[in-house]
Amino acid sequence: MAQMTLIQAITDALRVELKNNEDVLLFGEDVGQNGGVFRATEGLQKEFGEDRVFDTPLAESGIGGLAVGLSVTGFRPVMEVQFFGFVFETFDAIAAQMARMRYRSGGVYNSPVTIRSPFGGGVKTPELHADSLEGLMYQTPGLKVVIPSTPYDAKGLLISAIRDNDPVVYLEHMKLYRSFRGEVPEGEYTIPLGKADVKREGKDISIITYGAMVHSSLKAAEELEKQGIDAEVIDLMTISPLDIETIISSVEKTNRVIVVQEAQKQAGIAANVVAEINERAILSLEAPVLRVTAPDTIFPFASAEDAWLPSYKDIVEKAKEVVEF
C-alpha cells in the first residue's frame, strides 16, 4: 500500500473514477491548470483533458446549475465548491433541484452529482471559509453527506460517492489535508455510504463523532485510558444517512455516550444522534447522553478560533462527567 495524505487520497480517487467512467466530469473554480486551491485536482486536467477537467467562472450558482443539467443528461458531475462557506450561493441547485430530482420526476431522472468542498477550523482561514455547515445538508432529504477522517476512508468513500446515483455532499476537513499519512490501497476500492466505523473498541463509554473530531476523540480516549476509562470511538463517516445499527450496538455495549461535533450545538447532527439513541436504546443508558460542540455563535475570527473550537480536553471532561454520573 502507498502512504498518502488525505488530499493525495482524494486526488487518487478522482483519477480512478475519471479513468473508470468517461461520463465523470470534474469542474469548479481553479480546478484545472492550477489544480485547485489545495491542489486536490493537480495534474488531472493535463491527464484527462480540458473537456473533462475544467475551470468555471467565479459563480457558485452557475457551477450548481451546470451540475444539475449535466446530471440529468447522463453525466456524473463532480463539482467543487471552493470553500463550503460559499455553498449558500448554490444552495438552490443542491437542495431545490438535485435533492428533489428523483421524486419530482417520478424516477425518470436522478442527479448523480458529487459536491466536493473543503471546510473546518484550526487553520486560521478568513471568514466564511471554515464554517461547519453540514447541518444544512443533513436536514435536506435526498442528499447523502459524507465526511472522511482518514486517507483510506477518503478514497473509498469518494469513489462510492461518485458512483452513487443520488447527490452526495462530500466534505473535506482542511486541517486533515496534510496533517498525517495513512496506508491507501492502489487502484479502486469502495467504502459503503451510510456505514460508520469503530475506530477504537472500548467498554465504558461510546464517543460518537466525525471529521477532524475523530482524531481529537482518539486522543481523548488515550487520556481517558490513563484514568481507567475504556472509551469506544465511533466515526460516523456518513452523517446522512446515519448508521443507526452501529450506534445502537455500541450504546448497548457501553451504556454511556457522548456525541462530539466541531459545529455549533444548534447545528443538529449531534442532537439527532442523541434523539435516535433516546428513541431506540434509552433503557440501555446508565447516564444522560451529553454533547461536546462549539458554542452557538458565528464562527470567530482567527485570533479566537482556538478557544472556540472543541478540544480533546473538552471531550475528556465531558466523558468523565458521564462516567461519573
N, C-alpha and C positions, 0 to 999 in steps of 0.2 A: 504493500500500500504506500501511496505517496503521503508525505507530510504537507498539509496545506493550512493556510489561514482560512477564516470563514469567507473572506471575499474571493480568494482563489477558488474555493469550492463552488461558489456561486458562478464565477466565470466558467468553470469546468462544466457545470450543469447546463448553462446556456449553450456552450459549444456542443455538448452531447445532443441537445434537442434540435439545434439548428442543423446538425448533420443528419439526425434521425428523421426529420419531417420538413419537407420543403415549404409547408404551409405555415411554419413558425416564422414570425416576423418580429424583429426587436427594434423599438424606436423610443425616442424621448429627447430631452434637451441635452445636447453634447454627448450622446452615447456613441456616436460614430467614430470619426477620426480621433477625437480626444479620449474616447474610452470611458466617458462619464466622469463626474466629479471625483469619485473614489476609485476610478479605473476598473470598475466591475465589468465593463464591456471591452476592455483594452484588447486590441488585435482582432476583434470579431468582424468588424467591417472589412478589414483587409482580407480576411479569410473567406468571408461569405458574400461580400459584395454590397454595394450601396442600395440595391433593391431589397435586401433582406435585413440589413442593419443600417439605420439611417437616423439623422437628426431631424427634429421637428422645430417649428417656431417656439419661442418662449411663451406658450399659451397652453396651460394645462387643460382648459376646456376643449381646445382643439385636439389634444392628444387623446382625451377620453372619447370624444365623438368619433375620431378616426378608428379607435379600437372597437367601438360598437359596430360601425359599418363593416369593418373587415371581418369581425367575428360571425356575422350573420351571412356572410358570403363565402364561408368555407375556410377562412384563415384562422390561425391560432396566434393572436397578437400577444406580445409581451411588452407592455407599456411601462415606462419608468416615470414615476413622479419624483422629481429630483430630490425633494425633501418632503416628508409626509405632512408637514405643516401646510404645504401648498395644496393639499387634497381638496380643500373647500372649493377651489376653482373648478374642479372636475367632479364634484360630488354628485351633481345631477346625472352625469353619464353613468356613474357607478351605481348609485342607489335607485335612480328612477328608470334607468334603461337596462343595464347589464343584469342587475339582480332580479328584474321582473320579466326578462325576455322569454324564458321558457313558459311561464304562467300565462302571460298576456297573449302569446301566440298559440296556446293550446298544444305546446310541444313541437310545433313546426320548426321553431328556431331556438337556438341556445346561444350563449355568449361565453365561449371558452377563452376568456381573457385572463391573463395573469398580470396583476398590478404590483410591480416591484417598487419598493421605496425604502430609503434609509430613515431612521428615527432614533430617538433615545438620548438620554442625558449622560453627563460625565465627560463630555469632550469640549465643553465651552463654546458651543455654536451660537450664532446670532439668533434673535427672536424668530419664532415660527419654524425653526429647523429641527428642534429636538422633541417637540411635543408628542406625548403618547396618546394618539387619537384612535387606538384600536377599538375603544368602546363604541365609537360612532359606527364602525364597520360591524361590530358584533351585534348591535341591535337592529341590523338591517337584514331581514330574511332574504335568502337567495344568494348570500355571499358566504364563501368559506374564508377563514382568516388564519394564516399560518405565521408563526414567529419562531424561527430556529435559534438554538443556543450554542450549537457546536458545528464545526465544519462538516462532519459526517452527516448530521441531520440536515444541514443547509442544502447540500447537493441532492440528497434523496428526496427531500420534501419539494424542492424546486422542480425537479423532473416530474414528480407526481402532479404538482400544480399546473404545469404547462400541459400535461396530458389530460387533465380533468375537463369535463365538458361544461362545467359551471365556472363563473368568475371566481377567482381566488385572489385575495389580497395577501401579498407575501411581504412581510415587514422584516427589515434587516437592521439590527441594532448597531449603530455606528461604533460604539465602544468595543464591540466584539470583532469588528472587521479584521484587525491586525494584532489583536492583543495576545493571541496564542495560536498554536498549531495543533492539528489533530490528524489522525490517520483517516484517509479518504480513499476508497477503492477507485481504481481506474475504470473507465468505461461507464456503462449505465447501470444504475440500480435505483429502486424506488423505496420510499417510506410511505406507508398509507396515511392519507389525510384523515383526521379525526381520531388518531390514536395518540395517547400520552405515553411517556417513557419513565420508568422508575430509574432515576439517575443514581439513587443511593438507597439501599434497603435499610429499614430500621423498624423498631417495635414500639417505641414510646410515644412518638408524635409524628404526624404527617405534615410536611411543609409542601404546599401545592403552589406552583409558580410557573413562570415562563420568561423567555427572553434573557436579558442580562441578569435578572434577579435569580436565575438558576445558579449562577456562579456565586452570587452573594449568599444564597441559601446553602450551597455546598460548603462554603467557608464557615457559615454559621453552624452547620452540622458538625464540622470538625471541632469547633469550640465547645459545642454542647456535649460532645463525646467526652471531652476532658472533664466535664462536670457530671458525668454519669448518665447523660440523657442520649438515647439512641434515636436519632431522627431519620425518618424516611423522606427523601426529596423526590417529588413528582414534577416532571417537566411536561406541561400540557402540550407543548409544540403546536398543536392546532387548538385555537381557542374557540373556533366556531366551525364545525360542531364540537362540543366538548366530549371527551371520552369519559362518560359517566361511570362506566363499569370499572375502569382502573381507579378512579377517585373513590368510589364507594368501597371497593375491595381494600384499599389502603386504610380508609377510615375504620372499617370493621376490624382491621388488624391492630391499629394503634390506639383507637378510641379517643384520640386528641388531635386537633387540627389547627394550623394557622394557614392563611392564604396570603401570598405576597405578590404585590404588583408594583411596578415603578410608577404607574399612572396615579392620578389623584383618586382618593377614596370614592368619590362620586362617579368615577368613570365606568364602574359597573361590572367588570369581569370578575373580580374577587367577590363582589356582592352576590352575583348569580351562582358562583360556585358554592358559597355559603348556603344560599337558598336551596340548591339541589341537595346538599348534604342534609339539611334540616328536614326536607320533604321525604328523603329516601332512607336516611340512616340515623335519625335523631336518637333512637333507643340504643345506638352503639356508642354514643358520646358520653364521656365522663366529665366534660367541661365545655363551656361555650366555645364556638369557633370564632377566632379573632383574626383581624386583618392587619397587615403591615403595608402601608401605602404612603404616597406623597400627600401633602396637605391639599385641601380643596382651595387652591389659589391658582392664578395664572402661573405658568412655568416661569421661574425667575430669571433675571439676567445672570450672566456667568459668575459674577462675584458672589452670588448667594446660592449657586447651584449645588455645591457640595453639602451644604447644610439642609437643603430642601429634599434631596433625593434620599430614599430609604437606604440604610447601610446594613451590613451584616450584623453590626451590633444591635440595631433595632430588631432584627429577626431573632437574635439570641434572647433579648429581653422579653419579647412577646412570647416566644416558645416557653421560656421558664414560667411566665405568668400562667400559661395554660396548664403546664405540667403540675404546677404547684397549687392549682385551683382547689 
